[in-house]
Amino acid sequence: MIVLLPPSETKRTGGDGPPVRLDVLSSPELNPLRQSLIDELVNLAADPPACRKALGISASQDAEIQRNAGLRLAPTMPAIERYTGVLYDALDVGSLRGSAATRARTRLAVGSALFGLLRADDPVPAYRLSASSKLPAQPGLAKRWRPLLEPVLADLAADQLIVDLRSGSYAGLGRIPGAVRVQVLAEHADGHRTVVSHFNKAHKGHLARTLASSRSEPSDAAAVAGVARRAGMHVERDGNELTVVVPA
């Protein structure tokens, strides 16, 4: 089983690994576009106004531009440690120990606008690029990634179950046949349900932690739901679509 996470806008700085080497990353088929995007981001950083427009950031976030300017020489750290924020706080992979930690690092992967697909221990620098970014004189990232990323994801899905926790824009970079998809709904006192917004990522982070560290090896959506229920979650299933129901 692979638990595929969305990335986060926020990332830890620094790292103790050497500058990024594409040849040591998983899924080498993605390296041509990875290299092109790195080159484009480094070059774009020389034009801050254009960079702000492309990345959707303000002048107060110019430190992100400087990150991109130094992409080729910046230190790296494992991808699962690079990303921060609500989902990754709830996942809390650093607190796992022993066999649970080993299972998690084998199962966890991250969808990335810059790298396409990363496994947990792939060493990457801090960067700024989101799925909705539009680099100058280039098609949208979904159009650029799909021809390369979808065959890689299809091969992965042919060998093992993928639980896809990516948000819509990142799922759009590469669709996955047969993946288990998850939504989170809040149930109100009168029984009606609404989409969870603020805490959606936290609940997905808890689910990711449960699945990634479990001794079970689910092979279908029903088994994934079973693992989550044994951990105390209220989960409903409709085919390959799972709904985590939480109190409003």
Buried (B, 14 or more C-beta within 10 A) or exposed (E): BBBBBBBBBEBEEEBEBEBBEEEEBBBEBBBEBBEEBBEBBBBBBEEBEEBBBBBEBEEEEBEBBEBBBBBEEBBBBBBBBBBBBBBBEBBEBEEBEEEBBEBBBBBBBBBBBBBBBBBBBBBBBBBBBBBBBEBEEBEBBBEBBBEBBBEBBBEBBEEEBBBBBBBEBBBBBBBBEEBBBBBBBBBEEEEEEEEBEEBBBBBBBBBBBBBBBBEBEBEEBEBBBBBBEEBEBEBEBEEBEBBBBBEE
